Each structure stands twice: as structure tokens, then as C-alpha cells.
Amino acid sequence: MSREQRFGSVWDAIEDTPQQAASMRARSALMMELENTIKRRGMNQAEAATLFGVTQPRVSDLMRGKINIFSLDCLMDMATAAGLDPHVTFEKPTIPRKRRERDRKAA
């Protein structure tokens, strides 16, 4: 009989630790919002780079979803430079941490 595991997000399923998953969730959300901002404002990559205070190749990396090369700090800085108001919220996990860790070890 197979045992189905449930995860709060894709990052919980693929990252090794809850800390890594949390970082990836935050970076992913910031990257998506920055990409949406570029599209909503009808900017090209050079204009977005000027607004964000980075280079055009950096914006290209953002648009391509290269999440592993962006730190949370960098993305927060870019969002703030774009006039966004990023903030952190805290929620209790849907699956208790002990059970999540036990299930991960059993897999």
C-alpha cells in the first residue's frame, strides 16, 4: 500500500529543510511580483533594470526564473526600489513540523 504525502507547497516537497523551503517560497513570491510589475507597467528589461537598480542581464535572469541566483535581500531591495511594499507574514504550518519531519524521514 502506498502512503501519500501531502505538502504545503511544492517547495516543502523538494527542499531538504523547512528553512530552505521557506526561503524558496519567499523568493518565488517576490520574483513573480517583480515580473508582474514589469509586465503591468509595460517596461522592457532595460527600463526595469534602471528602476530596480540592477543590470539588464540581472532582469533577464529574473524573467527566466533563475531563482537560485537571487538572494532574499536582493529581491526585497528590487521590490522596494520598484515602489512595492514587501512584508513578511507568519502562519502556523498546516502540517505540524514533527510530523512533517517524521514523514520526510520515512520516505
DSSP file (Angstrom, degrees, kcal/mol; ACC not computed):
  #  RESIDUE AA STRUCTURE BP1 BP2  ACC     N-H-->O    O-->H-N    N-H-->O    O-->H-N    TCO  KAPPA ALPHA  PHI   PSI    X-CA   Y-CA   Z-CA
    1    1 A M              0   0    0      0, 0.0     2,-0.3     0, 0.0     0, 0.0   0.000 360.0 360.0 360.0 129.1    0.0    0.0    0.0
    2    2 A S        -     0   0    0      1,-0.0     2,-0.6     2,-0.0     0, 0.0  -0.599 360.0-139.2 -85.2 145.7    1.5    3.4   -1.0
    3    3 A R        -     0   0    0     -2,-0.3     2,-0.4   104,-0.0    -1,-0.0  -0.913  15.3-141.6-107.2 117.3    1.4    6.2    1.5
    4    4 A E        -     0   0    0     -2,-0.6     2,-0.4     1,-0.0    -2,-0.0  -0.620  11.6-152.2 -82.3 130.7    0.6    9.5    0.1
    5    5 A Q        -     0   0    0     -2,-0.4     2,-0.4   102,-0.0     8,-0.0  -0.810   5.2-154.5-100.3 144.6    2.5   12.5    1.4
    6    6 A R        -     0   0    0     -2,-0.4     2,-0.3     7,-0.0     3,-0.0  -0.943   9.3-168.3-118.9 141.5    0.9   16.0    1.5
    7    7 A F        -     0   0    0     -2,-0.4     3,-0.1     1,-0.1     4,-0.0  -0.932  29.2-130.9-129.1 151.7    2.9   19.2    1.4
    8    8 A G  S    S-     0   0    0     -2,-0.3     2,-0.3     1,-0.2    -1,-0.1   0.790  91.4  -6.3 -69.8 -28.8    2.0   22.8    2.0
    9    9 A S  S  > S-     0   0    0      1,-0.1     4,-1.2    -3,-0.0     3,-0.4  -0.964  75.9 -98.5-156.5 168.0    3.8   23.9   -1.2
   10   10 A V  H  > S+     0   0    0     -2,-0.3     4,-1.8     1,-0.2     5,-0.2   0.854 121.6  59.6 -60.1 -34.1    6.0   22.5   -3.9
   11   11 A W  H  > S+     0   0    0      1,-0.2     4,-2.3     2,-0.2    -1,-0.2   0.872 100.0  54.8 -65.6 -36.0    9.0   23.9   -2.1
   12   12 A D  H  4 S+     0   0    0     -3,-0.4    -1,-0.2     1,-0.2    -2,-0.2   0.851 110.3  48.5 -62.7 -32.8    8.2   21.8    1.0
   13   13 A A  H  < S+     0   0    0     -4,-1.2    -2,-0.2    -3,-0.2    -1,-0.2   0.850 120.6  31.9 -76.8 -34.6    8.2   18.8   -1.2
   14   14 A I  H  < S+     0   0    0     -4,-1.8     2,-0.2     7,-0.0    -2,-0.2   0.678 100.2  82.7-103.4 -17.6   11.5   19.4   -3.0
   15   15 A E  S  < S-     0   0    0     -4,-2.3     6,-0.0    -5,-0.2     4,-0.0  -0.572  72.1-133.4 -88.8 154.5   13.7   21.2   -0.4
   16   16 A D  S    S+     0   0    0     -2,-0.2    -1,-0.1     1,-0.0    -4,-0.0   0.799  83.8  28.0 -76.9 -30.9   15.7   19.4    2.2
   17   17 A T  S  > S-     0   0    0      1,-0.1     4,-2.2     0, 0.0     5,-0.2  -0.906  76.4-117.7-131.5 157.8   14.7   21.5    5.2
   18   18 A P  H  > S+     0   0    0      0, 0.0     4,-2.3     0, 0.0     5,-0.2   0.838 116.1  57.0 -60.2 -32.2   11.8   23.7    6.3
   19   19 A Q  H  > S+     0   0    0      2,-0.2     4,-2.1     1,-0.2     5,-0.2   0.926 107.3  45.9 -65.9 -44.4   14.2   26.7    6.3
   20   20 A Q  H  > S+     0   0    0      1,-0.2     4,-2.3     2,-0.2    -1,-0.2   0.904 112.5  51.4 -64.7 -40.8   15.2   26.2    2.7
   21   21 A A  H  X S+     0   0    0     -4,-2.2     4,-2.4     1,-0.2    -2,-0.2   0.908 109.0  50.5 -62.8 -42.5   11.5   25.7    1.7
   22   22 A A  H  X S+     0   0    0     -4,-2.3     4,-2.1     2,-0.2    -1,-0.2   0.910 110.9  49.1 -63.2 -42.3   10.6   29.0    3.5
   23   23 A S  H  X S+     0   0    0     -4,-2.1     4,-2.6     1,-0.2     5,-0.2   0.914 111.9  48.5 -63.1 -43.1   13.3   30.9    1.7
   24   24 A M  H  X S+     0   0    0     -4,-2.3     4,-2.6     2,-0.2    -2,-0.2   0.880 109.5  52.5 -67.1 -37.7   12.3   29.5   -1.7
   25   25 A R  H  X S+     0   0    0     -4,-2.4     4,-2.3     2,-0.2    -1,-0.2   0.932 112.7  45.1 -61.4 -44.9    8.6   30.4   -1.1
   26   26 A A  H  X S+     0   0    0     -4,-2.1     4,-2.3     2,-0.2    -2,-0.2   0.925 114.8  47.0 -66.3 -44.9    9.5   33.9   -0.3
   27   27 A R  H  X S+     0   0    0     -4,-2.6     4,-2.7     1,-0.2     5,-0.2   0.907 111.9  51.5 -63.7 -40.8   11.9   34.3   -3.2
   28   28 A S  H  X S+     0   0    0     -4,-2.6     4,-2.4    -5,-0.2    -2,-0.2   0.929 110.1  48.4 -61.2 -46.5    9.4   32.8   -5.6
   29   29 A A  H  X S+     0   0    0     -4,-2.3     4,-2.1     1,-0.2    -1,-0.2   0.911 113.3  47.6 -61.7 -43.0    6.7   35.2   -4.5
   30   30 A L  H  X S+     0   0    0     -4,-2.3     4,-2.6     2,-0.2    -2,-0.2   0.918 111.4  50.1 -65.0 -43.4    9.0   38.2   -4.8
   31   31 A M  H  X S+     0   0    0     -4,-2.7     4,-2.4     1,-0.2    -2,-0.2   0.907 110.9  49.1 -63.1 -41.4   10.2   37.1   -8.3
   32   32 A M  H  X S+     0   0    0     -4,-2.4     4,-2.5     2,-0.2    -1,-0.2   0.906 112.0  48.6 -64.9 -40.4    6.6   36.6   -9.5
   33   33 A E  H  X S+     0   0    0     -4,-2.1     4,-2.3     2,-0.2    -2,-0.2   0.895 111.3  49.6 -67.8 -39.1    5.5   40.0   -8.2
   34   34 A L  H  X S+     0   0    0     -4,-2.6     4,-2.2     2,-0.2    -2,-0.2   0.919 111.9  48.6 -64.8 -42.0    8.6   41.7   -9.8
   35   35 A E  H  X S+     0   0    0     -4,-2.4     4,-2.2     1,-0.2    -2,-0.2   0.921 111.6  49.6 -62.7 -43.8    7.8   40.0  -13.1
   36   36 A N  H  X S+     0   0    0     -4,-2.5     4,-3.1     1,-0.2     5,-0.2   0.879 108.6  53.8 -62.1 -37.9    4.2   41.0  -12.9
   37   37 A T  H  X S+     0   0    0     -4,-2.3     4,-2.2     2,-0.2    -1,-0.2   0.921 108.0  49.6 -62.1 -44.8    5.2   44.6  -12.1
   38   38 A I  H  <>S+     0   0    0     -4,-2.2     5,-2.2     1,-0.2     4,-0.5   0.931 115.2  43.7 -59.0 -46.7    7.4   44.7  -15.2
   39   39 A K  H ><5S+     0   0    0     -4,-2.2     3,-0.9     1,-0.2    -2,-0.2   0.914 112.4  51.5 -67.4 -44.3    4.5   43.4  -17.4
   40   40 A R  H 3<5S+     0   0    0     -4,-3.1    -1,-0.2     1,-0.3    -2,-0.2   0.881 113.6  44.9 -60.2 -39.1    1.8   45.6  -15.8
   41   41 A R  T 3<5S-     0   0    0     -4,-2.2    -1,-0.3    -5,-0.2    -2,-0.2   0.502 107.9-126.7 -85.4  -4.0    3.9   48.7  -16.4
   42   42 A G  T < 5 +     0   0    0     -3,-0.9     2,-0.2    -4,-0.5    -3,-0.2   0.838  52.8 159.9  64.3  33.6    4.8   47.7  -19.9
   43   43 A M      < -     0   0    0     -5,-2.2    -1,-0.2    -6,-0.2     2,-0.2  -0.550  36.3-135.6 -87.9 150.6    8.6   48.0  -19.3
   44   44 A N     >  -     0   0    0     -2,-0.2     4,-2.3     1,-0.1     5,-0.2  -0.470  38.0 -96.0 -89.8 176.5   11.4   46.5  -21.2
   45   45 A Q  H  > S+     0   0    0      1,-0.2     4,-2.5     2,-0.2     5,-0.2   0.857 123.3  53.6 -65.6 -35.7   14.3   44.9  -19.4
   46   46 A A  H  > S+     0   0    0      2,-0.2     4,-2.0     1,-0.2    -1,-0.2   0.914 110.7  46.7 -65.7 -41.8   16.5   47.9  -19.6
   47   47 A E  H  > S+     0   0    0      2,-0.2     4,-2.3     1,-0.2    -2,-0.2   0.910 112.9  49.3 -65.8 -41.8   13.8   50.1  -18.0
   48   48 A A  H  X S+     0   0    0     -4,-2.3     4,-3.0     1,-0.2     5,-0.2   0.899 108.4  53.9 -63.6 -40.1   13.1   47.6  -15.3
   49   49 A A  H  X>S+     0   0    0     -4,-2.5     5,-2.2     2,-0.2     4,-1.5   0.918 109.2  48.0 -60.8 -43.7   16.9   47.4  -14.6
   50   50 A T  H  <5S+     0   0    0     -4,-2.0    -1,-0.2     2,-0.2    -2,-0.2   0.933 114.3  46.5 -61.9 -46.1   17.1   51.1  -14.1
   51   51 A L  H  <5S+     0   0    0     -4,-2.3    -2,-0.2     1,-0.2    -1,-0.2   0.917 117.0  42.8 -62.2 -44.6   14.0   51.1  -11.9
   52   52 A F  H  <5S-     0   0    0     -4,-3.0    -1,-0.2    -5,-0.2    -2,-0.2   0.642 109.0-120.7 -79.1 -15.2   15.3   48.2   -9.8
   53   53 A G  T  <5S+     0   0    0     -4,-1.5     2,-0.2     1,-0.3    -3,-0.2   0.830  76.7 104.0  77.7  32.8   18.9   49.4   -9.6
   54   54 A V  S   <S-     0   0    0     -5,-2.2    -1,-0.3    -6,-0.2     2,-0.1  -0.730  75.3 -84.2-131.6-178.9   20.4   46.3  -11.2
   55   55 A T     >  -     0   0    0     -2,-0.2     4,-1.5     1,-0.1     3,-0.2  -0.485  35.9-113.4 -86.8 161.6   21.8   45.4  -14.7
   56   56 A Q  H  > S+     0   0    0      1,-0.2     4,-2.3     2,-0.2     5,-0.2   0.896 117.3  55.8 -61.8 -41.5   19.7   44.3  -17.6
   57   57 A P  H  > S+     0   0    0      0, 0.0     4,-2.2     0, 0.0    -1,-0.2   0.857 104.4  55.4 -59.8 -31.1   21.2   40.8  -17.6
   58   58 A R  H  > S+     0   0    0     -3,-0.2     4,-2.0     2,-0.2    -2,-0.2   0.902 107.5  48.0 -66.2 -40.4   20.0   40.6  -13.9
   59   59 A V  H  X S+     0   0    0     -4,-1.5     4,-2.8     2,-0.2     5,-0.2   0.889 108.5  55.2 -66.1 -38.4   16.5   41.4  -15.0
   60   60 A S  H  X S+     0   0    0     -4,-2.3     4,-1.6     1,-0.2    -2,-0.2   0.916 107.1  49.7 -58.9 -43.5   16.8   38.8  -17.8
   61   61 A D  H  <>S+     0   0    0     -4,-2.2     5,-2.3     2,-0.2     4,-0.4   0.896 110.6  50.8 -61.3 -40.4   17.7   36.2  -15.1
   62   62 A L  H ><5S+     0   0    0     -4,-2.0     3,-1.5     1,-0.2    -2,-0.2   0.939 109.8  49.0 -61.3 -48.0   14.7   37.3  -13.1
   63   63 A M  H 3<5S+     0   0    0     -4,-2.8    -1,-0.2     1,-0.3    -2,-0.2   0.774 109.0  53.7 -65.8 -26.8   12.4   36.9  -16.1
   64   64 A R  T 3<5S-     0   0    0     -4,-1.6    -1,-0.3    -5,-0.2    -2,-0.2   0.483 114.5-117.8 -86.2  -3.1   13.8   33.5  -16.8
   65   65 A G  T < 5 +     0   0    0     -3,-1.5     2,-2.5    -4,-0.4     3,-0.2   0.784  50.8 164.9  76.6  27.5   13.0   32.4  -13.2
   66   66 A K    > < +     0   0    0     -5,-2.3     3,-1.5     1,-0.2     4,-0.2  -0.439   7.0 167.0 -78.1  72.4   16.6   31.7  -12.2
   67   67 A I  G >   +     0   0    0     -2,-2.5     3,-1.5     1,-0.3    -1,-0.2   0.789  61.5  65.8 -61.7 -33.4   15.6   31.6   -8.5
   68   68 A N  G 3  S+     0   0    0      1,-0.3    -1,-0.3    -3,-0.2    -2,-0.1   0.647  97.3  55.2 -69.7 -13.9   18.9   30.1   -7.2
   69   69 A I  G <  S+     0   0    0     -3,-1.5     2,-0.5    -8,-0.1    -1,-0.3   0.401  95.2  79.7 -99.6   4.5   21.0   33.1   -8.2
   70   70 A F    <   -     0   0    0     -3,-1.5     2,-0.2    -4,-0.2   -43,-0.1  -0.936  67.2-148.4-113.4 130.9   18.8   35.7   -6.2
   71   71 A S     >  -     0   0    0     -2,-0.5     4,-2.1     1,-0.1     5,-0.2  -0.543  27.0-116.5 -85.8 160.7   19.1   36.2   -2.5
   72   72 A L  H  > S+     0   0    0      1,-0.2     4,-2.4     2,-0.2     5,-0.2   0.896 116.9  54.2 -61.8 -40.5   16.1   37.2   -0.5
   73   73 A D  H  > S+     0   0    0      2,-0.2     4,-2.5     1,-0.2    -1,-0.2   0.928 107.2  49.9 -59.3 -46.9   17.8   40.5    0.3
   74   74 A C  H  > S+     0   0    0      1,-0.2     4,-2.4     2,-0.2    -1,-0.2   0.923 112.1  47.1 -59.5 -46.2   18.4   41.3   -3.3
   75   75 A L  H  X S+     0   0    0     -4,-2.1     4,-2.4     2,-0.2    -1,-0.2   0.872 111.0  51.4 -66.7 -37.5   14.8   40.6   -4.2
   76   76 A M  H  X S+     0   0    0     -4,-2.4     4,-2.4     2,-0.2    -1,-0.2   0.916 110.8  49.3 -63.3 -42.5   13.5   42.7   -1.3
   77   77 A D  H  X S+     0   0    0     -4,-2.5     4,-2.5     2,-0.2    -2,-0.2   0.914 111.4  48.8 -62.3 -43.4   15.7   45.6   -2.4
   78   78 A M  H  X S+     0   0    0     -4,-2.4     4,-1.5     2,-0.2    -2,-0.2   0.912 111.6  49.4 -62.9 -43.4   14.5   45.3   -6.0
   79   79 A A  H  <>S+     0   0    0     -4,-2.4     5,-2.5     2,-0.2    -2,-0.2   0.907 112.1  47.7 -64.1 -42.3   10.8   45.3   -4.9
   80   80 A T  H ><5S+     0   0    0     -4,-2.4     3,-1.7     1,-0.2    -1,-0.2   0.910 109.5  53.0 -65.9 -41.9   11.3   48.3   -2.7
   81   81 A A  H 3<5S+     0   0    0     -4,-2.5    -1,-0.2     1,-0.3    -2,-0.2   0.810 104.7  57.2 -61.5 -29.7   13.1   50.2   -5.5
   82   82 A A  T 3<5S-     0   0    0     -4,-1.5    -1,-0.3    -5,-0.2    -2,-0.2   0.460 124.4-105.0 -80.8  -1.0   10.1   49.4   -7.7
   83   83 A G  T < 5S+     0   0    0     -3,-1.7    -3,-0.2     1,-0.3    -2,-0.1   0.587  77.3 136.1  87.9  10.2    7.8   51.1   -5.2
   84   84 A L      < -     0   0    0     -5,-2.5    -1,-0.3    -6,-0.2    -2,-0.0  -0.446  52.8-136.5 -84.2 164.9    6.4   47.9   -3.8
   85   85 A D        -     0   0    0     -2,-0.1    -5,-0.1    -3,-0.1     2,-0.1  -0.646  25.9-172.0-122.9  73.1    5.9   47.4   -0.1
   86   86 A P        +     0   0    0      0, 0.0     2,-0.3     0, 0.0   -10,-0.0  -0.369   9.8 171.7 -68.6 144.9    7.1   43.8    0.6
   87   87 A H        -     0   0    0     -2,-0.1     2,-0.4     2,-0.0    -2,-0.0  -0.970  29.4-117.1-148.7 163.7    6.5   42.4    4.0
   88   88 A V        -     0   0    0     -2,-0.3     2,-0.3     2,-0.0   -62,-0.0  -0.839  24.5-169.1-105.8 136.9    6.8   39.2    5.9
   89   89 A T        -     0   0    0     -2,-0.4     2,-0.4     2,-0.0    -2,-0.0  -0.906  11.6-141.6-121.1 156.0    3.8   37.3    7.4
   90   90 A F        +     0   0    0     -2,-0.3     2,-0.3     2,-0.0    -2,-0.0  -0.956  21.5 172.4-119.7 134.5    3.9   34.4    9.8
   91   91 A E        -     0   0    0     -2,-0.4     3,-0.0     0, 0.0    -2,-0.0  -0.971  36.6-109.0-135.5 151.3    1.4   31.5    9.7
   92   92 A K        -     0   0    0     -2,-0.3    -2,-0.0     1,-0.1     0, 0.0  -0.627  46.3-105.3 -75.9 138.6    1.3   28.2   11.5
   93   93 A P        -     0   0    0      0, 0.0    -1,-0.1     0, 0.0     4,-0.1  -0.314  16.3-133.6 -64.4 148.2    2.1   25.3    9.2
   94   94 A T  S    S+     0   0    0      1,-0.2    -2,-0.0     2,-0.1   -87,-0.0   0.806  98.9  47.3 -72.0 -28.8   -0.9   23.1    8.2
   95   95 A I  S    S-     0   0    0      2,-0.0    -1,-0.2     3,-0.0     5,-0.1  -0.964 102.2-111.1-112.2 123.3    1.1   20.0    9.0
   96   96 A P     >  -     0   0    0      0, 0.0     4,-2.5     0, 0.0     3,-0.3  -0.220  25.1-122.2 -54.3 141.1    2.9   20.0   12.4
   97   97 A R  H  > S+     0   0    0      1,-0.2     4,-2.9     2,-0.2     5,-0.2   0.874 109.2  53.9 -54.3 -45.0    6.7   20.2   12.0
   98   98 A K  H  > S+     0   0    0      1,-0.2     4,-2.4     2,-0.2    -1,-0.2   0.915 112.1  44.4 -59.7 -43.1    7.4   17.0   13.9
   99   99 A R  H  > S+     0   0    0     -3,-0.3     4,-2.9     2,-0.2    -1,-0.2   0.903 112.6  52.4 -67.9 -39.8    5.0   15.0   11.7
  100  100 A R  H  X S+     0   0    0     -4,-2.5     4,-2.0     2,-0.2    -2,-0.2   0.921 112.6  44.8 -60.5 -45.1    6.4   16.7    8.5
  101  101 A E  H  X S+     0   0    0     -4,-2.9     4,-2.0     2,-0.2    -2,-0.2   0.895 113.4  50.2 -68.1 -39.9   10.0   15.7    9.6
  102  102 A R  H  X S+     0   0    0     -4,-2.4     4,-1.7    -5,-0.2    -2,-0.2   0.926 111.8  47.8 -62.7 -44.9    8.9   12.2   10.5
  103  103 A D  H  X S+     0   0    0     -4,-2.9     4,-1.1     1,-0.2    -2,-0.2   0.877 110.2  52.5 -64.2 -37.8    7.1   11.7    7.1
  104  104 A R  H  < S+     0   0    0     -4,-2.0     3,-0.3    -5,-0.2    -1,-0.2   0.894 109.6  48.6 -66.4 -39.5   10.2   13.0    5.3
  105  105 A K  H  < S+     0   0    0     -4,-2.0    -1,-0.2     1,-0.2    -2,-0.2   0.834 109.2  53.4 -69.2 -31.7   12.5   10.6    7.0
  106  106 A A  H  <        0   0    0     -4,-1.7    -1,-0.2     1,-0.2    -2,-0.2   0.743 360.0 360.0 -74.1 -22.8   10.1    7.7    6.3
  107  107 A A     <        0   0    0     -4,-1.1    -1,-0.2    -3,-0.3    -2,-0.1   0.482 360.0 360.0 -73.6 360.0   10.1    8.5    2.5
